[in-house]
Amino acid sequence: MVGRDIPLNQGCLAPVRAIIPKGSILDPSLDAAVVGGNVLTSQRVVDVIFRAFGACAASQGCMNNITFGNELVSYYETVAGGAGAGPGWHGRSGVHTHMTNTRITDPEILEKRYPVILKSFELAQGTGGAGQFRGGSGVRRELLFRQQMVLSVLTERRAFRPYGLQGGESGAPGLNLLTRRDGRTLNLGGKTSVTVFPGDIFRLQTPGGGGFGPPTEPAPAEEGQGVPPRGRPFAERGSVCDYRLAQETA
């Protein structure tokens, strides 16, 4: 929304006045049951702000928090999804957006240290919303359990799809499925904890991003390419750029 890359600093918030009513989800009472403020609520706040300013379509809207473990091991991961498109760009596929950018555990490390097998991890093609600029695709991830454990999911956008903007279509919702070793498949919904057994398979599909603009209007063919027709390109610089370059050259 600033229009160019700048270092993260407190001055960005100086012109902003936050009005948060008492008892609301952002300022709950001391005895209210709350969870996931950093990983879920913050994502939906960003969706609201971007829609209010018409900045871009909604991204996946959550971090897809997955945990499993027993008395011997414990594991927690967040899983990427689709980013929303905007006025001049396609949404990126298979990325974290807005409030986080954690890196997921390498498959070899995951299978060596934990009693699971990663059966698949791929882009869920076509889950981004259609539009002049397409929303990014979510991902599919399948875990096969080799021991009895407790699986917990804390996710959003399983019922309400990430919104499109300016005529763009909404992205596909996420889906959490558990296939038992006897062949039964259960829809776990957005938030739950369940005991899993050897041979059970957890199938996660994360939400896609919303599209921007009417799908009938032409746009650049390749995702993530093309100079925005409105607004100026800018040279990357600042703390975010420095961090990204350090990660890519590590």
C-alpha positions as protocol buffer text, in pm:
chain_id: "A"
residue {
  index: 1
  type: MET
  ca { x: 0 y: 0 z: 0 }
}
residue {
  index: 2
  type: VAL
  ca { x: 301 y: 233 z: 43 }
}
residue {
  index: 3
  type: GLY
  ca { x: 389 y: 196 z: -324 }
}
residue {
  index: 4
  type: ARG
  ca { x: 760 y: 125 z: -282 }
}
residue {
  index: 5
  type: ASP
  ca { x: 988 y: -92 z: -70 }
}
residue {
  index: 6
  type: ILE
  ca { x: 1094 y: 80 z: 253 }
}
residue {
  index: 7
  type: PRO
  ca { x: 1255 y: -46 z: 575 }
}
residue {
  index: 8
  type: LEU
  ca { x: 1014 y: -165 z: 841 }
}
residue {
  index: 9
  type: ASN
  ca { x: 986 y: 117 z: 1096 }
}
residue {
  index: 10
  type: GLN
  ca { x: 753 y: 262 z: 1357 }
}
residue {
  index: 11
  type: GLY
  ca { x: 705 y: 577 z: 1150 }
}
residue {
  index: 12
  type: CYS
  ca { x: 479 y: 383 z: 912 }
}
residue {
  index: 13
  type: LEU
  ca { x: 216 y: 373 z: 1187 }
}
residue {
  index: 14
  type: ALA
  ca { x: 246 y: 739 z: 1294 }
}
residue {
  index: 15
  type: PRO
  ca { x: -46 y: 859 z: 1073 }
}
residue {
  index: 16
  type: VAL
  ca { x: -266 y: 564 z: 1174 }
}
residue {
  index: 17
  type: ARG
  ca { x: -521 y: 583 z: 1455 }
}
residue {
  index: 18
  type: ALA
  ca { x: -657 y: 244 z: 1561 }
}
residue {
  index: 19
  type: ILE
  ca { x: -1007 y: 247 z: 1711 }
}
residue {
  index: 20
  type: ILE
  ca { x: -1079 y: -93 z: 1868 }
}
residue {
  index: 21
  type: PRO
  ca { x: -1405 y: -134 z: 2063 }
}
residue {
  index: 22
  type: LYS
  ca { x: -1388 y: -305 z: 2401 }
}
residue {
  index: 23
  type: GLY
  ca { x: -1517 y: -661 z: 2396 }
}
residue {
  index: 24
  type: SER
  ca { x: -1444 y: -706 z: 2025 }
}
residue {
  index: 25
  type: ILE
  ca { x: -1233 y: -988 z: 1885 }
}
residue {
  index: 26
  type: LEU
  ca { x: -931 y: -756 z: 1883 }
}
residue {
  index: 27
  type: ASP
  ca { x: -984 y: -637 z: 2243 }
}
residue {
  index: 28
  type: PRO
  ca { x: -1158 y: -923 z: 2423 }
}
residue {
  index: 29
  type: SER
  ca { x: -1238 y: -942 z: 2792 }
}
residue {
  index: 30
  type: LEU
  ca { x: -991 y: -1111 z: 3024 }
}
residue {
  index: 31
  type: ASP
  ca { x: -1211 y: -1421 z: 3061 }
}
residue {
  index: 32
  type: ALA
  ca { x: -1274 y: -1469 z: 2686 }
}
residue {
  index: 33
  type: ALA
  ca { x: -1150 y: -1788 z: 2521 }
}
residue {
  index: 34
  type: VAL
  ca { x: -898 y: -1684 z: 2256 }
}
residue {
  index: 35
  type: VAL
  ca { x: -637 y: -1858 z: 2041 }
}
residue {
  index: 36
  type: GLY
  ca { x: -440 y: -1801 z: 1721 }
}
residue {
  index: 37
  type: GLY
  ca { x: -416 y: -1424 z: 1734 }
}
residue {
  index: 38
  type: ASN
  ca { x: -82 y: -1412 z: 1553 }
}
residue {
  index: 39
  type: VAL
  ca { x: -142 y: -1691 z: 1304 }
}
residue {
  index: 40
  type: LEU
  ca { x: -513 y: -1655 z: 1218 }
}
residue {
  index: 41
  type: THR
  ca { x: -677 y: -1337 z: 1348 }
}
residue {
  index: 42
  type: SER
  ca { x: -398 y: -1118 z: 1212 }
}
residue {
  index: 43
  type: GLN
  ca { x: -444 y: -1266 z: 865 }
}
residue {
  index: 44
  type: ARG
  ca { x: -814 y: -1183 z: 860 }
}
residue {
  index: 45
  type: VAL
  ca { x: -744 y: -827 z: 979 }
}
residue {
  index: 46
  type: VAL
  ca { x: -519 y: -782 z: 676 }
}
residue {
  index: 47
  type: ASP
  ca { x: -797 y: -913 z: 450 }
}
residue {
  index: 48
  type: VAL
  ca { x: -1037 y: -654 z: 594 }
}
residue {
  index: 49
  type: ILE
  ca { x: -791 y: -366 z: 551 }
}
residue {
  index: 50
  type: PHE
  ca { x: -699 y: -456 z: 194 }
}
residue {
  index: 51
  type: ARG
  ca { x: -1064 y: -492 z: 95 }
}
residue {
  index: 52
  type: ALA
  ca { x: -1156 y: -159 z: 257 }
}
residue {
  index: 53
  type: PHE
  ca { x: -887 y: 16 z: 51 }
}
residue {
  index: 54
  type: GLY
  ca { x: -948 y: -194 z: -261 }
}
residue {
  index: 55
  type: ALA
  ca { x: -577 y: -275 z: -265 }
}
residue {
  index: 56
  type: CYS
  ca { x: -591 y: -639 z: -376 }
}
residue {
  index: 57
  type: ALA
  ca { x: -789 y: -960 z: -353 }
}
residue {
  index: 58
  type: ALA
  ca { x: -775 y: -1182 z: -46 }
}
residue {
  index: 59
  type: SER
  ca { x: -491 y: -1426 z: 7 }
}
residue {
  index: 60
  type: GLN
  ca { x: -543 y: -1763 z: 176 }
}
residue {
  index: 61
  type: GLY
  ca { x: -628 y: -1592 z: 504 }
}
residue {
  index: 62
  type: CYS
  ca { x: -454 y: -1826 z: 746 }
}
residue {
  index: 63
  type: MET
  ca { x: -132 y: -2016 z: 816 }
}
residue {
  index: 64
  type: ASN
  ca { x: -278 y: -2370 z: 816 }
}
residue {
  index: 65
  type: ASN
  ca { x: -141 y: -2469 z: 1156 }
}
residue {
  index: 66
  type: ILE
  ca { x: -80 y: -2845 z: 1177 }
}
residue {
  index: 67
  type: THR
  ca { x: 50 y: -3020 z: 1489 }
}
residue {
  index: 68
  type: PHE
  ca { x: 91 y: -3386 z: 1579 }
}
residue {
  index: 69
  type: GLY
  ca { x: 266 y: -3580 z: 1849 }
}
residue {
  index: 70
  type: ASN
  ca { x: 260 y: -3826 z: 2137 }
}
residue {
  index: 71
  type: GLU
  ca { x: 459 y: -3883 z: 2456 }
}
residue {
  index: 72
  type: LEU
  ca { x: 781 y: -3918 z: 2251 }
}
residue {
  index: 73
  type: VAL
  ca { x: 764 y: -3653 z: 1976 }
}
residue {
  index: 74
  type: SER
  ca { x: 594 y: -3324 z: 1900 }
}
residue {
  index: 75
  type: TYR
  ca { x: 581 y: -3139 z: 1569 }
}
residue {
  index: 76
  type: TYR
  ca { x: 428 y: -2810 z: 1449 }
}
residue {
  index: 77
  type: GLU
  ca { x: 423 y: -2673 z: 1096 }
}
residue {
  index: 78
  type: THR
  ca { x: 251 y: -2398 z: 902 }
}
residue {
  index: 79
  type: VAL
  ca { x: 169 y: -2455 z: 537 }
}
residue {
  index: 80
  type: ALA
  ca { x: 165 y: -2206 z: 250 }
}
residue {
  index: 81
  type: GLY
  ca { x: -125 y: -2124 z: 19 }
}
residue {
  index: 82
  type: GLY
  ca { x: -229 y: -1887 z: -257 }
}
residue {
  index: 83
  type: ALA
  ca { x: -174 y: -1510 z: -257 }
}
residue {
  index: 84
  type: GLY
  ca { x: -435 y: -1267 z: -383 }
}
residue {
  index: 85
  type: ALA
  ca { x: -402 y: -1092 z: -718 }
}
residue {
  index: 86
  type: GLY
  ca { x: -398 y: -715 z: -754 }
}
residue {
  index: 87
  type: PRO
  ca { x: -407 y: -431 z: -1006 }
}
residue {
  index: 88
  type: GLY
  ca { x: -120 y: -543 z: -1224 }
}
residue {
  index: 89
  type: TRP
  ca { x: -1 y: -876 z: -1085 }
}
residue {
  index: 90
  type: HIS
  ca { x: -102 y: -1239 z: -1056 }
}
residue {
  index: 91
  type: GLY
  ca { x: -106 y: -1389 z: -708 }
}
residue {
  index: 92
  type: ARG
  ca { x: 190 y: -1610 z: -617 }
}
residue {
  index: 93
  type: SER
  ca { x: 130 y: -1981 z: -560 }
}
residue {
  index: 94
  type: GLY
  ca { x: 242 y: -2184 z: -259 }
}
residue {
  index: 95
  type: VAL
  ca { x: 362 y: -1898 z: -37 }
}
residue {
  index: 96
  type: HIS
  ca { x: 291 y: -1750 z: 304 }
}
residue {
  index: 97
  type: THR
  ca { x: 155 y: -1397 z: 293 }
}
residue {
  index: 98
  type: HIS
  ca { x: 115 y: -1082 z: 499 }
}
residue {
  index: 99
  type: MET
  ca { x: 196 y: -1174 z: 858 }
}
residue {
  index: 100
  type: THR
  ca { x: 447 y: -1455 z: 822 }
}
residue {
  index: 101
  type: ASN
  ca { x: 691 y: -1635 z: 597 }
}
residue {
  index: 102
  type: THR
  ca { x: 810 y: -1939 z: 792 }
}
residue {
  index: 103
  type: ARG
  ca { x: 1003 y: -2214 z: 615 }
}
residue {
  index: 104
  type: ILE
  ca { x: 869 y: -2568 z: 622 }
}
residue {
  index: 105
  type: THR
  ca { x: 1080 y: -2866 z: 732 }
}
residue {
  index: 106
  type: ASP
  ca { x: 1270 y: -3052 z: 460 }
}
residue {
  index: 107
  type: PRO
  ca { x: 1105 y: -3388 z: 374 }
}
residue {
  index: 108
  type: GLU
  ca { x: 1421 y: -3583 z: 460 }
}
residue {
  index: 109
  type: ILE
  ca { x: 1445 y: -3427 z: 806 }
}
residue {
  index: 110
  type: LEU
  ca { x: 1073 y: -3469 z: 870 }
}
residue {
  index: 111
  type: GLU
  ca { x: 1076 y: -3841 z: 788 }
}
residue {
  index: 112
  type: LYS
  ca { x: 1403 y: -3906 z: 973 }
}
residue {
  index: 113
  type: ARG
  ca { x: 1301 y: -3745 z: 1301 }
}
residue {
  index: 114
  type: TYR
  ca { x: 927 y: -3815 z: 1312 }
}
residue {
  index: 115
  type: PRO
  ca { x: 714 y: -4128 z: 1257 }
}
residue {
  index: 116
  type: VAL
  ca { x: 548 y: -3998 z: 939 }
}
residue {
  index: 117
  type: ILE
  ca { x: 592 y: -4033 z: 564 }
}
residue {
  index: 118
  type: LEU
  ca { x: 538 y: -3734 z: 338 }
}
residue {
  index: 119
  type: LYS
  ca { x: 342 y: -3892 z: 53 }
}
residue {
  index: 120
  type: SER
  ca { x: 301 y: -3575 z: -154 }
}
residue {
  index: 121
  type: PHE
  ca { x: 357 y: -3201 z: -144 }
}
residue {
  index: 122
  type: GLU
  ca { x: 255 y: -3007 z: -455 }
}
residue {
  index: 123
  type: LEU
  ca { x: 70 y: -2705 z: -588 }
}
residue {
  index: 124
  type: ALA
  ca { x: -308 y: -2749 z: -607 }
}
residue {
  index: 125
  type: GLN
  ca { x: -336 y: -2614 z: -959 }
}
residue {
  index: 126
  type: GLY
  ca { x: -652 y: -2419 z: -1041 }
}
residue {
  index: 127
  type: THR
  ca { x: -743 y: -2326 z: -684 }
}
residue {
  index: 128
  type: GLY
  ca { x: -669 y: -1957 z: -739 }
}
residue {
  index: 129
  type: GLY
  ca { x: -960 y: -1735 z: -840 }
}
residue {
  index: 130
  type: ALA
  ca { x: -1000 y: -1647 z: -1208 }
}
residue {
  index: 131
  type: GLY
  ca { x: -965 y: -1287 z: -1316 }
}
residue {
  index: 132
  type: GLN
  ca { x: -778 y: -1049 z: -1539 }
}
residue {
  index: 133
  type: PHE
  ca { x: -505 y: -1128 z: -1290 }
}
residue {
  index: 134
  type: ARG
  ca { x: -529 y: -1477 z: -1140 }
}
residue {
  index: 135
  type: GLY
  ca { x: -510 y: -1564 z: -773 }
}
residue {
  index: 136
  type: GLY
  ca { x: -226 y: -1791 z: -666 }
}
residue {
  index: 137
  type: SER
  ca { x: -284 y: -2163 z: -614 }
}
residue {
  index: 138
  type: GLY
  ca { x: -281 y: -2333 z: -276 }
}
residue {
  index: 139
  type: VAL
  ca { x: -94 y: -2656 z: -204 }
}
residue {
  index: 140
  type: ARG
  ca { x: -177 y: -3019 z: -133 }
}
residue {
  index: 141
  type: ARG
  ca { x: 14 y: -3205 z: 137 }
}
residue {
  index: 142
  type: GLU
  ca { x: -32 y: -3568 z: 247 }
}
residue {
  index: 143
  type: LEU
  ca { x: 112 y: -3722 z: 564 }
}
residue {
  index: 144
  type: LEU
  ca { x: 105 y: -4095 z: 641 }
}
residue {
  index: 145
  type: PHE
  ca { x: 129 y: -4171 z: 1014 }
}
residue {
  index: 146
  type: ARG
  ca { x: 341 y: -4463 z: 1140 }
}
residue {
  index: 147
  type: GLN
  ca { x: 254 y: -4435 z: 1511 }
}
residue {
  index: 148
  type: GLN
  ca { x: -50 y: -4350 z: 1718 }
}
residue {
  index: 149
  type: MET
  ca { x: -55 y: -3975 z: 1778 }
}
residue {
  index: 150
  type: VAL
  ca { x: -285 y: -3680 z: 1829 }
}
residue {
  index: 151
  type: LEU
  ca { x: -334 y: -3460 z: 1520 }
}
residue {
  index: 152
  type: SER
  ca { x: -457 y: -3103 z: 1563 }
}
residue {
  index: 153
  type: VAL
  ca { x: -554 y: -2853 z: 1292 }
}
residue {
  index: 154
  type: LEU
  ca { x: -609 y: -2480 z: 1337 }
}
residue {
  index: 155
  type: THR
  ca { x: -711 y: -2332 z: 1003 }
}
residue {
  index: 156
  type: GLU
  ca { x: -938 y: -2076 z: 837 }
}
residue {
  index: 157
  type: ARG
  ca { x: -1108 y: -2029 z: 499 }
}
residue {
  index: 158
  type: ARG
  ca { x: -1263 y: -2378 z: 503 }
}
residue {
  index: 159
  type: ALA
  ca { x: -1617 y: -2243 z: 458 }
}
residue {
  index: 160
  type: PHE
  ca { x: -1579 y: -1887 z: 325 }
}
residue {
  index: 161
  type: ARG
  ca { x: -1361 y: -1852 z: 16 }
}
residue {
  index: 162
  type: PRO
  ca { x: -1089 y: -1583 z: -18 }
}
residue {
  index: 163
  type: TYR
  ca { x: -1265 y: -1297 z: -192 }
}
residue {
  index: 164
  type: GLY
  ca { x: -1193 y: -1171 z: -542 }
}
residue {
  index: 165
  type: LEU
  ca { x: -1195 y: -800 z: -624 }
}
residue {
  index: 166
  type: GLN
  ca { x: -1309 y: -575 z: -909 }
}
residue {
  index: 167
  type: GLY
  ca { x: -1488 y: -863 z: -1085 }
}
residue {
  index: 168
  type: GLY
  ca { x: -1230 y: -1130 z: -1004 }
}
residue {
  index: 169
  type: GLU
  ca { x: -1350 y: -1465 z: -873 }
}
residue {
  index: 170
  type: SER
  ca { x: -1292 y: -1598 z: -523 }
}
residue {
  index: 171
  type: GLY
  ca { x: -1020 y: -1852 z: -453 }
}
residue {
  index: 172
  type: ALA
  ca { x: -1102 y: -2212 z: -362 }
}
residue {
  index: 173
  type: PRO
  ca { x: -1152 y: -2288 z: 9 }
}
residue {
  index: 174
  type: GLY
  ca { x: -917 y: -2515 z: 200 }
}
residue {
  index: 175
  type: LEU
  ca { x: -993 y: -2873 z: 298 }
}
residue {
  index: 176
  type: ASN
  ca { x: -875 y: -3100 z: 581 }
}
residue {
  index: 177
  type: LEU
  ca { x: -937 y: -3472 z: 522 }
}
residue {
  index: 178
  type: LEU
  ca { x: -835 y: -3776 z: 726 }
}
residue {
  index: 179
  type: THR
  ca { x: -844 y: -4116 z: 555 }
}
residue {
  index: 180
  type: ARG
  ca { x: -848 y: -4402 z: 804 }
}
residue {
  index: 181
  type: ARG
  ca { x: -656 y: -4720 z: 732 }
}
residue {
  index: 182
  type: ASP
  ca { x: -990 y: -4900 z: 677 }
}
residue {
  index: 183
  type: GLY
  ca { x: -1069 y: -4663 z: 386 }
}
residue {
  index: 184
  type: ARG
  ca { x: -1312 y: -4424 z: 558 }
}
residue {
  index: 185
  type: THR
  ca { x: -1253 y: -4053 z: 486 }
}
residue {
  index: 186
  type: LEU
  ca { x: -1346 y: -3788 z: 741 }
}
residue {
  index: 187
  type: ASN
  ca { x: -1376 y: -3414 z: 683 }
}
residue {
  index: 188
  type: LEU
  ca { x: -1207 y: -3265 z: 990 }
}
residue {
  index: 189
  type: GLY
  ca { x: -1338 y: -2913 z: 940 }
}
residue {
  index: 190
  type: GLY
  ca { x: -1132 y: -2606 z: 1017 }
}
residue {
  index: 191
  type: LYS
  ca { x: -1038 y: -2667 z: 1380 }
}
residue {
  index: 192
  type: THR
  ca { x: -1016 y: -2996 z: 1569 }
}
residue {
  index: 193
  type: SER
  ca { x: -798 y: -3252 z: 1745 }
}
residue {
  index: 194
  type: VAL
  ca { x: -823 y: -3622 z: 1666 }
}
residue {
  index: 195
  type: THR
  ca { x: -631 y: -3941 z: 1745 }
}
residue {
  index: 196
  type: VAL
  ca { x: -461 y: -4097 z: 1443 }
}
residue {
  index: 197
  type: PHE
  ca { x: -327 y: -4450 z: 1405 }
}
residue {
  index: 198
  type: PRO
  ca { x: -59 y: -4621 z: 1195 }
}
residue {
  index: 199
  type: GLY
  ca { x: -173 y: -4624 z: 832 }
}
residue {
  index: 200
  type: ASP
  ca { x: -398 y: -4317 z: 860 }
}
residue {
  index: 201
  type: ILE
  ca { x: -338 y: -4041 z: 601 }
}
residue {
  index: 202
  type: PHE
  ca { x: -397 y: -3670 z: 657 }
}
residue {
  index: 203
  type: ARG
  ca { x: -471 y: -3476 z: 336 }
}
residue {
  index: 204
  type: LEU
  ca { x: -442 y: -3099 z: 353 }
}
residue {
  index: 205
  type: GLN
  ca { x: -543 y: -2859 z: 76 }
}
residue {
  index: 206
  type: THR
  ca { x: -477 y: -2494 z: 148 }
}
residue {
  index: 207
  type: PRO
  ca { x: -690 y: -2208 z: 9 }
}
residue {
  index: 208
  type: GLY
  ca { x: -613 y: -2029 z: -317 }
}
residue {
  index: 209
  type: GLY
  ca { x: -596 y: -1653 z: -354 }
}
residue {
  index: 210
  type: GLY
  ca { x: -870 y: -1438 z: -502 }
}
residue {
  index: 211
  type: GLY
  ca { x: -859 y: -1305 z: -858 }
}
residue {
  index: 212
  type: PHE
  ca { x: -856 y: -937 z: -957 }
}
residue {
  index: 213
  type: GLY
  ca { x: -1050 y: -783 z: -1245 }
}
residue {
  index: 214
  type: PRO
  ca { x: -1295 y: -944 z: -1489 }
}
residue {
  index: 215
  type: PRO
  ca { x: -1168 y: -1277 z: -1629 }
}
residue {
  index: 216
  type: THR
  ca { x: -1257 y: -1165 z: -1984 }
}
residue {
  index: 217
  type: GLU
  ca { x: -997 y: -888 z: -1992 }
}
residue {
  index: 218
  type: PRO
  ca { x: -645 y: -976 z: -2119 }
}
residue {
  index: 219
  type: ALA
  ca { x: -350 y: -998 z: -1883 }
}
residue {
  index: 220
  type: PRO
  ca { x: 12 y: -1121 z: -1894 }
}
residue {
  index: 221
  type: ALA
  ca { x: 26 y: -1495 z: -1956 }
}
residue {
  index: 222
  type: GLU
  ca { x: 286 y: -1598 z: -1699 }
}
residue {
  index: 223
  type: GLU
  ca { x: 221 y: -1587 z: -1326 }
}
residue {
  index: 224
  type: GLY
  ca { x: 413 y: -1320 z: -1142 }
}
residue {
  index: 225
  type: GLN
  ca { x: 539 y: -1148 z: -1458 }
}
residue {
  index: 226
  type: GLY
  ca { x: 453 y: -821 z: -1626 }
}
residue {
  index: 227
  type: VAL
  ca { x: 489 y: -460 z: -1519 }
}
residue {
  index: 228
  type: PRO
  ca { x: 177 y: -323 z: -1347 }
}
residue {
  index: 229
  type: PRO
  ca { x: -21 y: -111 z: -1593 }
}
residue {
  index: 230
  type: ARG
  ca { x: -112 y: 124 z: -1308 }
}
residue {
  index: 231
  type: GLY
  ca { x: 169 y: 232 z: -1079 }
}
residue {
  index: 232
  type: ARG
  ca { x: 542 y: 246 z: -1132 }
}
residue {
  index: 233
  type: PRO
  ca { x: 796 y: -34 z: -1096 }
}
residue {
  index: 234
  type: PHE
  ca { x: 1056 y: 29 z: -827 }
}
residue {
  index: 235
  type: ALA
  ca { x: 1400 y: -98 z: -736 }
}
residue {
  index: 236
  type: GLU
  ca { x: 1394 y: -327 z: -434 }
}
residue {
  index: 237
  type: ARG
  ca { x: 1579 y: -208 z: -126 }
}
residue {
  index: 238
  type: GLY
  ca { x: 1544 y: -201 z: 250 }
}
residue {
  index: 239
  type: SER
  ca { x: 1535 y: -461 z: 526 }
}
residue {
  index: 240
  type: VAL
  ca { x: 1286 y: -693 z: 353 }
}
residue {
  index: 241
  type: CYS
  ca { x: 1494 y: -702 z: 36 }
}
residue {
  index: 242
  type: ASP
  ca { x: 1817 y: -758 z: 230 }
}
residue {
  index: 243
  type: TYR
  ca { x: 1664 y: -1047 z: 424 }
}
residue {
  index: 244
  type: ARG
  ca { x: 1527 y: -1213 z: 108 }
}
residue {
  index: 245
  type: LEU
  ca { x: 1864 y: -1187 z: -68 }
}
residue {
  index: 246
  type: ALA
  ca { x: 2039 y: -1338 z: 234 }
}
residue {
  index: 247
  type: GLN
  ca { x: 1797 y: -1632 z: 236 }
}
residue {
  index: 248
  type: GLU
  ca { x: 1834 y: -1696 z: -137 }
}
residue {
  index: 249
  type: THR
  ca { x: 2214 y: -1692 z: -124 }
}
residue {
  index: 250
  type: ALA
  ca { x: 2251 y: -1901 z: 191 }
}
